[in-house]
Amino acid sequence: MNNVSINNYISQNQSRLLQTLLELCAIPAPSGNEHKRAEYCLNWLKNAGLTDVYIDQALNVVCPVNCNTSQNITVVAAHTDTVFPDVDFMPVMQDKTKVYSPGVGDNTASLAVLLLTAKYFAEYDIKPKDGIIFLCNSCEEGLGNLKGTKQLFSDYKGRIKQFIS
């Protein structure tokens, strides 16, 4: 992994990032009702070539890379839920430089970047020595009370070295 390959990847995937962001924004995901976004993320990651990805009992989409024996896992997370209670189609608008939609800045844009980052790891067959989990975590907002994050820490008890959100 070097700066040239990363910069090339970013340049080559700008339109894919925008398309992914627009698709995510259109999927309503109030805390506790994130099934549709979870399925979208699961399918997106599988289509990107990540094979060990799964949805856990808390509706997290968990994408472990080289984590089978690691005791020092890094988690990179973005949450799938929004503070908006709507379960109908979410309005999405864009102009030349910005995307406007409920929840786009918290945390849907980060979720799109996380998906493309996981795809980079798959494309370049990057397997960190200590393992990494790309996590689309559920129930982060309000009454969700960090349900998804708590589930992950329980499932990987004592093995998570750092958590980046």
WOHU-V715183 format. One record per run of one state. SS is the DSSP state (H for helix, E for strand, L for the rest). FROM is the first residue (numbers start at 0). LEN is the number of residues. Records with the same first field share a line. If there is no record, write none. Layout:
SS: FROM-LEN, FROM-LEN
This chain:
L: 0-2, 12-1, 25-4, 30-4, 47-6, 55-5, 65-7, 79-2, 82-9, 94-4, 101-2, 123-8, 137-4, 144-2, 155-4, 164-1
H: 2-10, 13-12, 34-13, 103-20, 141-3, 146-9
E: 29-1, 53-2, 60-5, 72-7, 81-1, 91-3, 98-3, 131-6, 159-5
